[in-house]
Amino acid sequence: MNEYKATVIGAGLAGVEAAWQLANHNIPVRLIEMKPKKYSPAHKYQGFAELVCSNSLKSADVNSACGMLKEEMRYLGSLTMQAAEKTKVDAGGALAVNREQFSDEVTKAVRENPLIEVVSDEVTEFPTENTIIATGPLTSDKFAEAIKAKCGDTLSFYDAAAPIVTFDSIDMSRAFFAARYDKGGADYINCPMSREEYEYFYNELVNAESVPLKSFEDFTVYEGCMPVEVLAKRGIDSVRYGCMKPVGLTDPRTGRRPYAAVQLRKENNEGTMYNLVGFQTNLKFGEQKRVFSLITGLENAEFVRYGVMHRNTFLNSPGLLDDSYKLIGSGNIYFAGQITGVEGYVESAASGIIAGLNLARTLCGKDKFIPPEWTMLYALSKHISTESKNFQPMGASMGLLPPLGEKIKDKKLRYASLSERGLARLRDEINRRSIIC
């Protein structure tokens, strides 16, 4: 066993990936997680890597931004990708998981690893060395203050989760199974709406009562996870061009494209629960029941979870963190996950891999490992470490990658070329140098 020791604070997606990387490099690691002693406002399940919002890890297509990122993570031995493969549910072209089984799979792997010691406790003081902070966007108040004292002002935004309904309560005589353009099989339930139905629903949505926010001064909603009622207030067609877009769908009752449509995605393998795609919300629970029951097919829906909204906190990372997620000028203190300003489940896990890998290499006396600039892993680490006047969270995007040497007008072909280039460069880099200590 190696003589070095490291600490990871937080057992979310980023934290478990960081601890896994350290253990894979023969570094004994202490993983501190405040659950089950204490829960954040959004977390309910005692397992690690709890998925709070959606159960989707986005596109499974390797030629998409998030699909490319997931493949890069697999190259580096990602624990969450292994768990996702074992617990996936049908979701068309997306990689979605049974969230409890996924958490259980990750938790089991971590707890059974002899080099990982799990400690249930809340950290309140800023660490001094050899630590990865992966406490997420819902860092406890005391530890958030300790981080603020060390790193300066943080930024805040609000994140929202969508409600979940039982399959048996959906009126399938009015809803139908289909994927857009028949891509990926009929894995989604679609609730079609006429213009009259949509306009009535829209008016009720924008006039519904929200949960009042407490003790937060600046109400800033991140675009990537905007409450549906906030989006709706931008205009009557805003949600019809957003989460209720009908493109690629044909209502079997009419043989035509509906005026608007709501899609529902599986929550578990058994298909007994479905979540309303894109319907993150901060409406009061009674209002959610009233308004969302106006959706075609959901008139008698049984809600097993209502949508919730919570504060997310992240660092103003440029100037604080380098491209390995290390706190500049620190004694081997790293950050990982959404607290760094990466946005999304997969992106958070990916940052944990890079932070864990680099702390491990530092403790082994090796130089840091930064993925090639053509990879999505590098694009994200560059985003959080590059000076910006208005730093905002960012998820995986092909727009973050260096352009190709040739112009390819067809987007699918261009994305495929970008993905092939990045994955090939990462494979070459892994083969060229020894990654594991």
NUMAR-145710 format. One line per field, with one value per residue (C-alpha): residue number from 1; residue in three letters; x, y, z. Coordinates in nm, 3 decimals. Each point is the difference from the previous one (the first is absolute). Layout:
// residues N
n	(NUM,...) .
res	(ALA,...) .
u	(X,...) .
v	(Y,...) .
w	(Z,...) .
//
This chain:
// residues 437
n	(1,2,3,4,5,6,7,8,9,10,11,12,13,14,15,16,17,18,19,20,21,22,23,24,25,26,27,28,29,30,31,32,33,34,35,36,37,38,39,40,41,42,43,44,45,46,47,48,49,50,51,52,53,54,55,56,57,58,59,60,61,62,63,64,65,66,67,68,69,70,71,72,73,74,75,76,77,78,79,80,81,82,83,84,85,86,87,88,89,90,91,92,93,94,95,96,97,98,99,100,101,102,103,104,105,106,107,108,109,110,111,112,113,114,115,116,117,118,119,120,121,122,123,124,125,126,127,128,129,130,131,132,133,134,135,136,137,138,139,140,141,142,143,144,145,146,147,148,149,150,151,152,153,154,155,156,157,158,159,160,161,162,163,164,165,166,167,168,169,170,171,172,173,174,175,176,177,178,179,180,181,182,183,184,185,186,187,188,189,190,191,192,193,194,195,196,197,198,199,200,201,202,203,204,205,206,207,208,209,210,211,212,213,214,215,216,217,218,219,220,221,222,223,224,225,226,227,228,229,230,231,232,233,234,235,236,237,238,239,240,241,242,243,244,245,246,247,248,249,250,251,252,253,254,255,256,257,258,259,260,261,262,263,264,265,266,267,268,269,270,271,272,273,274,275,276,277,278,279,280,281,282,283,284,285,286,287,288,289,290,291,292,293,294,295,296,297,298,299,300,301,302,303,304,305,306,307,308,309,310,311,312,313,314,315,316,317,318,319,320,321,322,323,324,325,326,327,328,329,330,331,332,333,334,335,336,337,338,339,340,341,342,343,344,345,346,347,348,349,350,351,352,353,354,355,356,357,358,359,360,361,362,363,364,365,366,367,368,369,370,371,372,373,374,375,376,377,378,379,380,381,382,383,384,385,386,387,388,389,390,391,392,393,394,395,396,397,398,399,400,401,402,403,404,405,406,407,408,409,410,411,412,413,414,415,416,417,418,419,420,421,422,423,424,425,426,427,428,429,430,431,432,433,434,435,436,437) .
res	(MET,ASN,GLU,TYR,LYS,ALA,THR,VAL,ILE,GLY,ALA,GLY,LEU,ALA,GLY,VAL,GLU,ALA,ALA,TRP,GLN,LEU,ALA,ASN,HIS,ASN,ILE,PRO,VAL,ARG,LEU,ILE,GLU,MET,LYS,PRO,LYS,LYS,TYR,SER,PRO,ALA,HIS,LYS,TYR,GLN,GLY,PHE,ALA,GLU,LEU,VAL,CYS,SER,ASN,SER,LEU,LYS,SER,ALA,ASP,VAL,ASN,SER,ALA,CYS,GLY,MET,LEU,LYS,GLU,GLU,MET,ARG,TYR,LEU,GLY,SER,LEU,THR,MET,GLN,ALA,ALA,GLU,LYS,THR,LYS,VAL,ASP,ALA,GLY,GLY,ALA,LEU,ALA,VAL,ASN,ARG,GLU,GLN,PHE,SER,ASP,GLU,VAL,THR,LYS,ALA,VAL,ARG,GLU,ASN,PRO,LEU,ILE,GLU,VAL,VAL,SER,ASP,GLU,VAL,THR,GLU,PHE,PRO,THR,GLU,ASN,THR,ILE,ILE,ALA,THR,GLY,PRO,LEU,THR,SER,ASP,LYS,PHE,ALA,GLU,ALA,ILE,LYS,ALA,LYS,CYS,GLY,ASP,THR,LEU,SER,PHE,TYR,ASP,ALA,ALA,ALA,PRO,ILE,VAL,THR,PHE,ASP,SER,ILE,ASP,MET,SER,ARG,ALA,PHE,PHE,ALA,ALA,ARG,TYR,ASP,LYS,GLY,GLY,ALA,ASP,TYR,ILE,ASN,CYS,PRO,MET,SER,ARG,GLU,GLU,TYR,GLU,TYR,PHE,TYR,ASN,GLU,LEU,VAL,ASN,ALA,GLU,SER,VAL,PRO,LEU,LYS,SER,PHE,GLU,ASP,PHE,THR,VAL,TYR,GLU,GLY,CYS,MET,PRO,VAL,GLU,VAL,LEU,ALA,LYS,ARG,GLY,ILE,ASP,SER,VAL,ARG,TYR,GLY,CYS,MET,LYS,PRO,VAL,GLY,LEU,THR,ASP,PRO,ARG,THR,GLY,ARG,ARG,PRO,TYR,ALA,ALA,VAL,GLN,LEU,ARG,LYS,GLU,ASN,ASN,GLU,GLY,THR,MET,TYR,ASN,LEU,VAL,GLY,PHE,GLN,THR,ASN,LEU,LYS,PHE,GLY,GLU,GLN,LYS,ARG,VAL,PHE,SER,LEU,ILE,THR,GLY,LEU,GLU,ASN,ALA,GLU,PHE,VAL,ARG,TYR,GLY,VAL,MET,HIS,ARG,ASN,THR,PHE,LEU,ASN,SER,PRO,GLY,LEU,LEU,ASP,ASP,SER,TYR,LYS,LEU,ILE,GLY,SER,GLY,ASN,ILE,TYR,PHE,ALA,GLY,GLN,ILE,THR,GLY,VAL,GLU,GLY,TYR,VAL,GLU,SER,ALA,ALA,SER,GLY,ILE,ILE,ALA,GLY,LEU,ASN,LEU,ALA,ARG,THR,LEU,CYS,GLY,LYS,ASP,LYS,PHE,ILE,PRO,PRO,GLU,TRP,THR,MET,LEU,TYR,ALA,LEU,SER,LYS,HIS,ILE,SER,THR,GLU,SER,LYS,ASN,PHE,GLN,PRO,MET,GLY,ALA,SER,MET,GLY,LEU,LEU,PRO,PRO,LEU,GLY,GLU,LYS,ILE,LYS,ASP,LYS,LYS,LEU,ARG,TYR,ALA,SER,LEU,SER,GLU,ARG,GLY,LEU,ALA,ARG,LEU,ARG,ASP,GLU,ILE,ASN,ARG,ARG,SER,ILE,ILE,CYS) .
u	(0.000,0.123,0.105,-0.188,-0.353,-0.262,-0.344,-0.307,-0.287,-0.337,-0.125,-0.195,0.091,0.322,0.107,-0.039,0.187,0.284,0.022,-0.011,0.289,0.210,-0.067,0.083,0.338,0.055,-0.059,-0.190,-0.282,-0.246,-0.340,-0.203,-0.374,-0.245,-0.290,-0.174,0.077,-0.109,-0.176,-0.007,-0.343,-0.004,0.154,-0.216,0.176,0.278,0.208,0.292,-0.022,-0.367,-0.166,-0.220,-0.149,-0.038,0.097,0.154,0.373,-0.082,0.081,0.154,0.116,0.381,-0.025,-0.184,0.176,-0.111,0.032,0.357,0.072,-0.139,0.224,0.304,-0.095,-0.019,0.355,0.109,-0.185,-0.310,-0.193,-0.323,0.007,0.043,-0.295,-0.212,0.053,-0.126,-0.308,-0.111,-0.365,-0.141,0.007,0.036,0.331,0.079,0.180,-0.248,0.024,-0.211,0.118,-0.017,0.164,0.266,0.072,0.005,0.246,0.238,-0.031,0.073,0.312,0.135,-0.070,0.156,0.322,0.266,0.182,-0.305,-0.105,-0.348,-0.065,-0.350,0.049,-0.044,0.317,-0.008,0.364,0.203,0.263,0.373,0.137,-0.057,-0.377,-0.262,-0.308,-0.299,-0.284,-0.212,-0.234,-0.174,0.305,-0.105,-0.019,0.292,0.237,-0.114,0.103,0.340,0.044,-0.106,0.249,0.278,-0.107,-0.196,-0.354,-0.189,-0.286,-0.344,-0.271,-0.309,-0.056,-0.336,-0.116,-0.292,-0.295,-0.048,-0.331,-0.102,-0.047,-0.329,-0.151,0.078,-0.295,0.162,-0.317,0.099,0.381,0.225,0.344,0.251,0.342,0.049,0.037,-0.029,0.362,0.104,-0.332,-0.322,0.158,-0.184,-0.363,-0.136,-0.294,-0.131,-0.190,-0.215,0.038,-0.301,0.129,0.348,-0.115,-0.221,0.287,0.243,-0.222,-0.040,0.375,0.111,-0.256,0.071,0.145,0.366,0.174,0.145,0.377,0.157,0.302,0.146,0.053,0.087,-0.245,0.205,-0.126,0.253,-0.121,0.084,-0.243,-0.264,-0.337,-0.267,-0.216,0.291,0.063,-0.372,-0.010,0.233,-0.287,-0.288,0.211,0.307,-0.081,-0.150,0.344,0.165,-0.105,-0.340,0.127,-0.198,0.256,0.065,-0.324,-0.324,-0.316,-0.147,-0.348,0.021,0.286,0.147,0.261,-0.155,0.003,0.208,0.112,0.140,0.243,0.040,0.306,0.044,0.121,0.068,0.051,-0.346,-0.156,-0.227,0.105,0.056,0.137,-0.123,0.291,0.101,-0.264,0.230,-0.213,-0.032,-0.380,-0.175,-0.084,-0.375,0.053,0.213,-0.280,-0.261,0.192,0.188,-0.323,-0.117,0.254,-0.161,0.010,0.100,-0.350,0.009,0.377,0.138,0.303,0.259,0.233,-0.074,0.254,0.227,0.236,0.321,0.298,0.318,0.332,0.313,0.341,0.108,0.258,0.212,0.301,-0.071,0.037,0.245,-0.079,0.041,-0.264,0.272,-0.037,0.284,0.268,-0.142,0.149,-0.157,-0.360,-0.227,-0.366,-0.227,-0.361,-0.259,0.160,0.273,-0.242,-0.040,-0.369,-0.163,0.029,0.254,0.206,0.018,0.115,0.257,0.152,0.032,0.198,0.247,0.036,0.048,0.242,0.214,0.008,0.104,0.277,0.123,0.017,0.189,0.252,-0.114,-0.091,-0.365,-0.215,-0.199,-0.201,0.078,-0.158,-0.225,-0.186,-0.319,0.178,0.250,-0.268,-0.175,0.317,0.099,-0.339,0.026,0.362,-0.010,-0.055,-0.355,-0.178,-0.335,0.081,-0.299,-0.040,0.061,-0.086,0.158,-0.035,0.160,0.039,0.268,0.230,0.267,-0.134,0.088,0.257,-0.271,-0.350,-0.276,-0.347,-0.192,-0.029,-0.016,0.314,0.176,-0.085,0.110,0.335,0.048,-0.077,0.225,0.287,-0.029,-0.040,0.292,0.225,-0.101,0.070,0.340,0.082,-0.102,0.206,0.298,0.040,-0.065,-0.319,-0.009,0.264) .
v	(0.000,0.347,0.223,0.302,0.085,0.221,0.128,0.051,0.205,-0.090,-0.328,0.135,-0.082,0.203,-0.121,-0.371,0.034,0.185,-0.261,-0.280,0.152,0.037,-0.360,-0.123,0.170,-0.185,0.315,-0.067,0.252,0.116,0.087,0.229,0.023,0.174,-0.230,-0.168,0.224,0.307,0.056,0.300,0.147,-0.205,-0.332,-0.281,-0.330,-0.123,-0.150,0.167,0.169,0.087,0.141,0.287,0.147,-0.227,-0.366,0.064,0.024,0.156,-0.135,-0.342,0.096,0.018,0.267,0.236,0.222,-0.189,-0.338,0.086,0.104,-0.326,-0.199,0.198,-0.078,-0.369,0.017,0.123,-0.270,0.195,-0.162,0.181,-0.118,-0.358,0.041,0.169,-0.289,-0.244,0.203,0.165,0.022,0.043,0.367,0.018,0.158,0.099,-0.182,-0.001,-0.205,-0.132,0.261,-0.211,-0.303,0.230,0.150,-0.345,-0.129,0.292,-0.019,-0.373,0.041,0.282,-0.168,-0.328,0.166,-0.073,0.326,0.220,0.078,0.153,0.247,0.136,0.354,0.366,0.194,0.361,0.111,0.055,-0.275,0.065,-0.259,-0.302,0.045,0.010,0.206,-0.143,0.123,0.104,0.288,-0.060,0.029,0.031,0.355,-0.032,-0.152,0.246,0.281,-0.165,-0.024,0.361,0.113,-0.176,0.059,0.324,0.062,-0.283,0.023,-0.152,-0.122,-0.214,-0.353,-0.173,-0.363,-0.140,-0.195,-0.376,-0.181,-0.367,-0.170,-0.159,0.343,0.125,-0.017,-0.186,0.034,0.366,-0.026,-0.215,-0.160,0.144,0.158,0.309,-0.096,-0.365,0.020,-0.252,-0.183,0.091,0.072,0.322,0.061,0.300,0.212,0.192,0.325,0.204,0.374,0.056,-0.250,0.150,0.362,-0.090,-0.194,0.285,0.260,-0.217,-0.067,0.363,0.096,-0.289,0.068,-0.076,-0.088,0.321,0.001,0.050,0.206,0.026,0.347,-0.054,-0.228,-0.115,-0.304,-0.196,-0.043,-0.372,-0.093,0.273,-0.051,-0.050,0.279,0.247,-0.099,0.029,0.362,0.095,-0.034,-0.223,-0.205,-0.029,-0.348,-0.112,0.055,-0.145,-0.299,-0.023,0.008,-0.239,-0.044,-0.355,-0.131,-0.118,-0.035,-0.339,0.131,0.265,-0.112,0.350,0.177,0.134,0.371,-0.073,-0.312,-0.103,-0.293,-0.237,-0.219,-0.324,0.030,-0.372,-0.321,-0.123,0.307,0.060,0.365,0.279,0.352,0.305,0.091,0.366,0.074,0.110,0.218,0.204,0.002,-0.088,-0.370,0.061,0.224,-0.266,-0.253,0.245,0.142,-0.308,-0.202,0.224,-0.174,-0.249,-0.346,0.124,0.098,-0.267,-0.023,-0.128,0.206,-0.203,0.299,0.366,0.236,0.188,0.293,0.070,0.231,-0.096,0.158,0.000,0.163,0.284,-0.254,0.195,0.129,-0.241,-0.341,-0.123,-0.243,-0.299,0.145,0.080,0.307,0.223,0.051,-0.264,-0.306,-0.243,0.112,-0.082,0.065,-0.220,-0.010,0.270,0.220,0.067,0.127,-0.310,-0.068,-0.341,-0.347,-0.133,0.316,-0.007,-0.361,0.079,0.280,-0.241,-0.238,0.271,0.138,-0.346,-0.108,0.310,-0.010,-0.365,0.081,0.285,-0.231,-0.252,0.265,0.013,0.292,0.092,-0.157,0.241,-0.161,0.112,0.331,-0.174,-0.189,0.097,-0.064,0.273,0.234,-0.004,0.047,0.285,0.164,0.009,0.118,0.267,0.363,0.118,0.323,-0.178,-0.356,-0.236,-0.379,-0.193,-0.350,-0.206,0.167,-0.056,0.376,-0.021,-0.210,0.139,0.018,-0.258,0.075,-0.027,0.142,-0.261,0.145,-0.310,0.024,-0.376,-0.058,0.292,-0.129,-0.351,0.136,0.203,-0.304,-0.235,0.250,0.052,-0.366,-0.098,0.262,-0.117,-0.364,0.098,0.199,-0.284,-0.247,0.237,0.053,-0.193,0.130,-0.226,0.057) .
w	(0.000,-0.089,0.292,-0.133,0.107,-0.158,0.097,-0.215,0.143,-0.148,-0.148,-0.293,-0.359,0.008,0.342,-0.068,-0.330,0.174,0.276,-0.258,-0.194,0.315,0.103,-0.351,0.042,0.330,0.205,0.326,0.007,0.262,-0.152,0.227,-0.066,0.232,-0.092,0.176,0.299,-0.193,-0.331,-0.232,-0.091,-0.324,0.101,0.140,-0.076,0.227,-0.282,-0.178,-0.343,0.056,-0.312,0.114,-0.319,-0.303,-0.025,-0.341,-0.067,-0.337,-0.345,-0.046,-0.349,0.002,-0.270,0.236,0.251,0.310,-0.172,-0.092,0.358,0.136,-0.234,0.115,0.358,-0.081,-0.133,0.344,0.196,0.106,0.285,-0.083,-0.360,0.121,0.238,-0.267,-0.240,0.262,0.098,-0.326,-0.105,-0.350,-0.100,-0.377,-0.089,0.359,0.279,0.287,0.318,0.282,0.246,0.318,-0.159,-0.145,0.342,0.161,-0.261,0.054,0.379,0.003,-0.216,0.217,0.334,-0.114,-0.119,0.266,-0.070,0.063,0.355,0.022,0.281,0.069,0.122,-0.093,-0.075,0.121,-0.026,-0.315,-0.050,-0.011,-0.243,-0.224,-0.021,-0.274,0.084,-0.184,0.218,-0.294,-0.063,0.333,0.223,0.366,0.132,0.243,-0.253,-0.267,0.233,0.050,-0.377,-0.043,0.263,-0.191,-0.361,0.011,-0.119,-0.165,-0.243,0.043,-0.232,0.042,-0.123,-0.042,-0.023,-0.201,0.145,-0.040,-0.063,0.000,-0.334,0.101,0.059,-0.354,-0.242,-0.291,-0.208,-0.033,0.029,-0.221,-0.008,-0.251,-0.035,-0.212,-0.366,0.120,0.116,0.266,0.026,0.176,0.337,0.083,0.086,-0.187,0.110,-0.305,0.038,-0.236,-0.024,0.224,0.259,-0.010,0.042,0.296,0.161,-0.069,0.168,0.309,0.011,-0.011,0.264,0.237,0.345,0.064,0.326,0.149,0.015,0.341,0.099,-0.349,-0.134,-0.365,-0.184,-0.298,-0.191,-0.207,-0.358,-0.012,0.279,-0.013,0.171,-0.263,0.145,-0.027,-0.361,-0.078,0.116,-0.284,-0.246,-0.101,-0.242,0.224,0.136,-0.332,-0.150,0.310,0.210,-0.176,-0.357,-0.224,-0.277,-0.114,0.154,-0.159,0.206,-0.094,0.079,-0.272,-0.224,0.034,0.207,0.323,0.077,0.311,0.187,0.337,0.012,0.295,0.053,0.198,0.357,0.048,-0.198,0.084,-0.159,0.299,0.038,-0.252,0.036,-0.190,-0.227,0.034,0.265,0.280,0.221,0.316,0.008,0.324,0.017,-0.020,-0.302,-0.170,0.044,-0.132,-0.296,-0.121,0.014,-0.286,-0.227,-0.238,0.154,0.346,0.113,0.273,0.040,0.329,0.099,0.188,0.020,-0.053,-0.148,0.238,-0.028,0.188,0.003,-0.179,0.093,-0.210,0.004,-0.220,-0.115,-0.255,0.191,0.288,-0.168,-0.261,-0.281,0.233,0.238,0.256,0.219,-0.115,0.265,0.233,0.165,-0.242,0.050,-0.295,-0.074,-0.211,-0.113,-0.049,0.263,-0.260,-0.262,-0.216,-0.061,-0.010,0.147,-0.248,0.001,0.381,0.000,-0.269,0.207,0.292,-0.220,-0.101,0.353,0.150,-0.269,0.048,0.379,-0.026,-0.246,0.220,0.301,-0.214,-0.103,-0.362,-0.223,-0.039,-0.270,-0.213,-0.283,-0.356,-0.100,-0.256,0.274,0.183,0.330,-0.083,-0.132,0.337,0.204,-0.230,0.049,0.379,-0.002,-0.273,0.097,-0.058,0.090,0.042,0.100,-0.023,0.029,-0.320,-0.109,-0.276,-0.339,-0.338,-0.016,0.269,-0.220,-0.236,-0.357,-0.260,-0.266,-0.264,-0.019,0.019,-0.052,0.105,0.380,0.054,-0.203,0.167,0.348,-0.097,-0.119,0.319,0.213,-0.197,0.018,0.375,0.089,-0.221,0.163,0.347,-0.086,-0.136,0.314,0.230,-0.202,-0.014,0.371,0.318,0.161,0.304,0.268) .
//
